[in-house]
Structures are given as structure tokens and as C-alpha cells.
Amino acid sequence: MRIAVHGLWHLGCVTAACLAEAGHDVRGLDPDADRVRDLQQGRPPIEEPGLTDLLAAGVAAGCLSFTTDSADALRDVDVVWVTFDTPVDEFDVADVGAVRSALEAIAHDIPRGAWVLISSQVPVGFTAELESAWEHRGLRYAVSPENLRLGKAIQVFTEPERIIVGTRPGVDRSVLQDLLTPFCPRIEWMSVESAEMTKHAINAFLATSVTFINELARLCEAVGADAKEVERGLKSEGRIGHKAYLSPGVAFAGGTLARDLRYLLSYGRAFQVGTPFFEGVLAGNELHKDWVRQKVGDLVKSIAKPVVAVLGLTYKPGTNTLRRSSSVELCRWLADRGIRVQAHDPAIDELPADLAQQVTLKGTPLAALQQADVAVVATEWPAFRALKRSDVLAAMRQAVIVDPTRFLGAAFGDEGEPSLAYHTIGRQAA
């Protein structure tokens, strides 16, 4: 099958690479000439385990190419898979116009009869508006909300639990069936609008789960309960289950979950439907963002010229993106208060110029810990688990660790250890 993947950031690169591995003729299309050139030279725009090798294999096999030329990319294609990562501003409001503009730029080159399969993060009604505007073009439309996770994207794409696809009633969907069934035989067919809403609903539910357990964890901390034990109790309940998104830790960040909550709030305003629950989820998450800041601030307030070591800067482990990283936000907050920040991240060799003025990047975790008064475990890189208690005690000026998710709990979370103070969400300090 000939497929054009339009939009080559994280979602697009993973989609293109996995489709090529499945044997399809895939043409990656993006208006960014620098990005296309990097991909042609084997450099994806974002780090994702296995992605570089998978892209290289597709190119070597002759079934994957990259271009900025829409006429070339779209010639005789069966499917145009729209994979732009919808931009989100600092207030978590999505710029859907950017996706629409990218589509308008290639509209005249899409062959009649092709499928336009939208996986970009768009609001309910986006596809209907596109169909109405393009009614004369003779195209077919479907929505399959993206479900990738940074660090596990290839596995999620190639081994999904199910695939959501929205189409119009009565349309011949055999092309999509043939395309998607090899990845997963379970396809949840529904209307276009239901598929668009499903993406919002999933992210809103995940955001609710995160906010719920974090608020509960703060109460556990106050009353002397252990939030991880309560988590175990919750997940052993049959009506909740062991896969529930219930693990006390940091507030959700990155814009993805918040963006879909913002979509739902906008529908409430537009259709005059009250949404106090979703408003509360956002408010609760904002409140929880202060936990790490308040904890670190309290720990260093009596120290002259305090030094804080931040372990991990990226949005998630397994990727090199700093975009919307809660760790970066923490570093800026600390620096703005005159606190010296030294950090290490396995995926970051150089900081953006503005961040480099506030943070000293170190080459190893131990180097970041040297003479620090407090260490914050901000991104759960597996390499940090190699740290030894004796080395940490020798490196730090004061052995105080703030580990919101208990990522290093096995090595550093022993209660009653007098030489090291260990602070985590949902349990009184050890």
C-alpha cells in the first residue's frame, strides 16, 4: 500500500518507520526542509528507543523516503496519514489552525479517492469542517487518535491493545481494515466525532487519575498513611484493577493531558454545559505542582547559598525533548530564587542558551551531586538507580533526597536511616 505520512515529528516518524517495517511504500512529508534533511541523513528530530535503527532499515529497504515535495509524496497514494503534533501554547491551548494550514498546503496534490486518516490531536468537529470545505475533492476521511507514549512508542504502535477508528456510516473501509488489522485485529469502529471525543476522554480520564492519587497522597503524608500501600489497596479492588493510572508522584505536565481537558472545557462554554469536574482536575493538578517546590524551598530556606542537584531534565526518560518538562520548570523556579542549580541528564549534552544561564549541566549524576544540599530526582532515568548510597553521602554537602515517585526508594528510602533524609510524596519523611 502507498502511504504518505504528513508531519514528521515524534508521531509521524514512529508511524512512518513502523509502516515501512510492515512492508508498505511510505513517503514521509513535512514542510520543514531541515527536518527532512536530517531524516534523510538518519537523524530523527526526537530521541525514541529503536527509532533511528527502524528508520534506517526502512530507507535501506527502499520502502521509506522523506521529502518536502507534496506532489512527489502524494502521487498515487492510497492513504494520507496526518500526524502533525498539534502545537500547544503555555496555557495548554492547542493551535489547531497549524494542522489545518498544513493540510491546505497539500490539498491540491491529494489524489481523488484517497483516504485522509487523521491522527493529529484535533478537537471534535475538525474532520467534519475539513470534509465540508473539501467536499469537491472526492476524498474519504477517518480519525484514528494517536496513542503513543514517549519511550515506548514503537511497541505501542506495533502491539496496540486495540485501534480506535472513526469513519462515516456506510463507507467502504476495507483499505483501512487491510492497513490496520496486521497491527491489531481488534479495531473499535465508531463515528468520526466519537473517535475525536475518545481521545479527549482518554486523556481526561488519565489526568483525573493522576490528580486523584496525588491529592490523596498529600493527605496520606499528613495523616501518617503510606500512599504506595493505599495504591496497592486500590489496584487490588476488582472495579479498579492493577493497570489503573494510580501512582502517586508529580503533577502531569507536557501539555498533552491538559490540552484535552481544555478542549472539553471549551465545549462546555460553547454549548453551555457545566464542567466543574474537569475544571477541578486542572485546578488540583496546578496545586500539586507546588509540592516539589515547597518541599525543596523548605529544605534550603535556612541554608546560605544553597545548591540543588536536579537529576533528569527531559520530559520523560527515553527521550531527549525538554519541551514542557516539569524538571526544566523546577530548575527555572529555583534559579529565579537565587538557588544554584546543577543538573545531569543522560540524553542532554547541551542546554538551550537561556536555560544554560540558570543551570550548570554536569557530565555525570555524581558530578551534579557534588556539594549539593538537596538532590531532586526529576526524571526517572534507569541509570540513576546505579547510584550507591556511599557515593551519594560522600558527594553531597547534606544528604537530602527529594524523590516524588520513590524511583530510588529501594536504595535510599529506608526508614530510620540517620545519615540520609529521604522525602517522597505520600509518606512522612524517612
N, C-alpha and C positions, 0 to 999 in steps of 0.2 A: 504494500500500500504506500502511496506517496503522501507524505505528511509535511506540512510547513509548521514549524513551531515558532510563533511570533512573540518575541520578548525573551531575552536571554540573560536574565539574572538567575537567581537560585532555582526557582520553579522551572523556568524554561530550559536551563542547562540540564537539570536532572531529567526532565521529561524527554528532551531530545536524545540524551545518552541512552536512556532505558528503551526508548522506541527503536533506536538503531540497533541495540543489542538484540532486540526481538526480531530483527531482520527487515524492518521497514526502510524505505528510502526516505531519509529525514533531511530536511533543509532548515537550518536554523536561521531565522531572520530577525534583525534588530537594526534600528536606525543609528545606533551608536557605533561609529566606524572603529573607534579604539577598542571597544569590547569585542567586536567581530575579529579584528586583527589579533587580539590576544588569544581568542579561542582557536583561530586558525593555527596559532603557534603553540597550542596545547595548554594555555593558561586560563582556567575558568575565573570568573570575577569574584568568586567567593569559595572559601575552603569547605569541602564536604568530603568525608571519608569515602574513598573509592571513585570519586567523580573524575579526577584527572585521568586515571587509567581507563575508565569506561569511555570517556570522550575520545581518547587516543585510539582505542580499539575500534570505535565506530568510524573514525576518519581513515584509519589504516585499511579497514574492510571496504571502504568506498561507499558506505551507506549513510554517511553523515558529513554534511558540509555546512559552512556558515557564510552569510552574505548580508549586505545592506540593500541589495537589489531585489525589490519585491517582484518585479516581472520575472526574474530568473527563479526566485524561490517558489513562486506560486504557479508556475507553469504546470498544467495538468495535474494539480494536487487533488486528492480526494478529501483531505481534511486540513483546515487551518486551525491549529490548536493555539488559542490565545492564552499566553502565560505571563503577561506583564505583572510584576509585583506592584500593586496599586500603591502609589506614594501616600504617606500619612504625615501630617504636619505635627508640630509639637503638642497640639491639643487632641491628637488621635483622630482627626477628621481626614477622611480619605479624599484624595484628588482623583475622582473617577473620570474627570474630563481628560486626564492624561491618557487613560486607556482608550477612551473614545477617539481622541485625536490620532493615536497611533493606528487605530483601525481605519479611520477615514483616509489616512495617508496611503493605505494599500488597497482600498476598496475596488478601485478600477482594475486591479490585476487579479482578483479572485475569480476563478472560472465558474460559470453557471453550473449549478447542481452540486457544488462542493458543500461540505459541512463546515460551519463555523462553530467550533467547540470551545466554549469559554470556561477557563479555569481561573482567570484572574479574580481577585477579591472585589466583587461588584455588588451593588445594592439590588434589592428586589425591584424589578421594572426595567433594569438596564437592558436586558436582552429584548424585551418587548419593544422598547424605544428604538433599538437598532433594527429590529425586524420591520418596524413601521417605516423608518427612514430609508431602508434598503429594499423595500418591497419589490421594486422593479428589477432587482439583480438576480432573482431566481436562485437564491441560496437556501440552505437548510440550517437550522440553529439548534444548539444543545448547550446545556450547562452541566459541567462536572466540577463541583467545588474542589479546589486543591486541599489536600490533607497531609502535606509533607511536614516533617519535623527536622529542623536543623540537626545535623549529626547522625540522623537515621533515615535520611530522605530516600536513598536508593532502595533500601529494604521496604520502606513504606510504599513506594511506588510499585515495586515489583511483586510484593506479597501483601496486598491490602486485605483487610477483613471483608470489605465489600466496596463497591464503587457506586457512588450516587450519580445518576444521570437524569437530567430533566429534558424532555422533548415535548413537542406539540402532539396532541391526540391524533392517531391515525397515520402518522408519518412513518415511512419505511425506515426502520432504524437498524437494518441488517449490517450496514457499514460499521456503525458504532459497536454493534454486537461482536462482529468479527475482530474489530480492533482491540476491544477491552477484555473479552472473555479469556484470552490466554493469560492475562494477568490475574484475573479473579472470575470464577464462574458466577459469583453472586453479584448481580447488578440490581440495584434498587432503582427501578424506573419510576419516574414521577413527572409532574408538570414542571415547566421551566421555572415558574415562580416558587414552587415548593423547593426545588433544588437550590435556588438562590437563598431562600429563607433558611434552609437546613444548615448552610454554612454559618449564618449568623447564630442560629440556635445552638449549634455545637460549641462554638467559641464562647457564647454567653453562659452556657452550662459549665464549661470548664472554668471560666472566670468566677462564676458563682462558687464552685467547689473550692477554688484557691482562697477566695475571700472568706468563705465559711470556716475552713480549717485554721486559717491564720488568726481570725478573730477568736476562735475557740482556744487556740494555743496561747494567746495572750492572757486569757482567763486562767488557763491551766498554770501558767507561770506565776500568776498572782496568788492562786489558792494552794499551790503545792502539788498539783497533779502533774503527770508527765504526758505531754501531748502525743508522743510516739506510742505510748501504751493505749491512749484513747483512740488513736488512729487504728491500731490493731483491733480494738473492740468494734469500731465502726465497720471495718472491712470484713469482719467475721459475721456481720449481720447479712443474711441472705438477700434482703431487699436492697442492699448497698453493693456488696461484692468487693473482691480483692483488687480489681482493676480500677476502682474509683479514684478520681483525681484528688486524693485527700492525703497530702503530706505536708505538714507544717514547714514553713520556710519563708522565703522572701515574697514580696508582692509581685504580681505579674507585671511584666514590662515588655518592651519591644513594639508596642502599637497594635499587634495582631488581635489579641482578645479585646482590648479597649476599642479598637476600630469597629468591631461588630456590635459591641454594646452601644456605641454612638449611632450606628445605623438604626438599631431598634428604638433608641430614644428619638431619633428624627422621625421615624414612622409614627410614634406616639403623638408628637407635636403636629405632624401633617394631618393625621386622621382623628385628632382629638381623643386619643386613647391614653388613659393614665398609665404611667410606667414607673411607679415609685420603687418597685423591687429592683429594676435594672439601675435606677439612679442610686439606690443604696449600695449596690455591688461596687459601682465606681467609687462612691464616697468611702466605702470601707477599705478598698484597695489603696486609695490615696492615704488614708490614715495609717495603714500598715507600713507604707514606705518609710515612715519615720522611725520604725523600730531600730534598725541598724544605726541610723544617725544618732538617735537619742542614746543608744547603748554606748557607742564609741565616744560621743560627746561627754557622757557622764564619767567614763573611764579615764579620760585625759584632762578633765577640767582643772584638776589640781596640779598638773604637770607643766613645768616651764618648758617651752619649745618642744611640744610633743611630736613624736614621729609615729606614723601609722603605716604599716605594711599592708598592701592590698594584693591578695593572691588571686589572679584572674581578672581580666579586663573585658573579654569578649561577651557578647550577648548570651552565648551558650557554649559549652565545651564541644569540640569537634568542628568549630567554625572559626573564621578569623574576622568576622564582622563586629565592629564596635557600634554600629548603628542602633540607637535606642537601648544601649546597655545600661542596666541599673548600676553596674560596677563603675562605669565611667561617670554616671551621675553622682555616685557617692564620692568619687575622687574629687570632682569639682566642688562639691559641697564642703568637703574637708579643707581643700586648698583655699576656698573663699574665707574660711575662718582662721586662716593663718597656721594651719596644721601641715607639717611637712609630710608629703605622701611619696612613698617609694613602692613600686609595683613590679610584678612579674607576670607574664602570660606566655605559655609555650608557643602560641600562634602569632605573637606580635613581636616584630623585630624593630619597629619604629613607630613612634606615636605621631598623630597629626600635630601640626605646628602649634595650634592653640592649646592642645592638651599637654604637649611637651613642656609648656611654660609652667604648668601646675603640678606635673607628676614626673618623678625620676624613674625611668624604666631600667630595671635590673635584669641581668642575664640569667639568673637562677633564682629559685624560691628562697634559698638561704641568703643570697645577696640582698634580696628585698627585706628579709627579716633582720638584717644586721642593725643592732642598736635601736630597734623599734620598741615602742611602749605597748602597742596593741597590734595584733595581726587580724585581718578580716579575710575569711575565706569567701570570696565573692563569686567565683565561677568554679564549677565542680570538675576541674581537670583531673583525670586519674593520676597524673604524675605527682600531684600534691600528696597522695597517700603514701608516697615513698619517704616522706619526711620522717625523721626519727626524733623522738622526744628529746633525747640528749642533745642533738644538734640544735634544735629549736631553743632549748633552755640556754645553751651556750651563746647563741646568736643574739637573742633579744635582750634589751635592757631590762624589760619587765616581761615575764612570760604570761601574757594575757591574750587569749584567742577568742575571737567572736566568729562563730560558725553557725549561721542561721539554720541550715538544714541538717546539721550534725554529720556533714560529709566526712569529717575526720574523727568522728566520735569514737571509733574503735580504738584509736591510738591515743587520743587526747581527752576523751570525755569521762575518764574515771572520776567518780565522786570521791571527795575527801583527799584528793591529791594536793598537798600543800605547796608544791613548787610551781604549780601552773593553774591559772584561773581560766575556766572554760565556760563561755556564755553561748547559749543557744536559745532559739525561740521555743517556748512551750515547756520549759523546765527551769527551775530555780538554779542559779549558777553553781557549778561544781567547784 
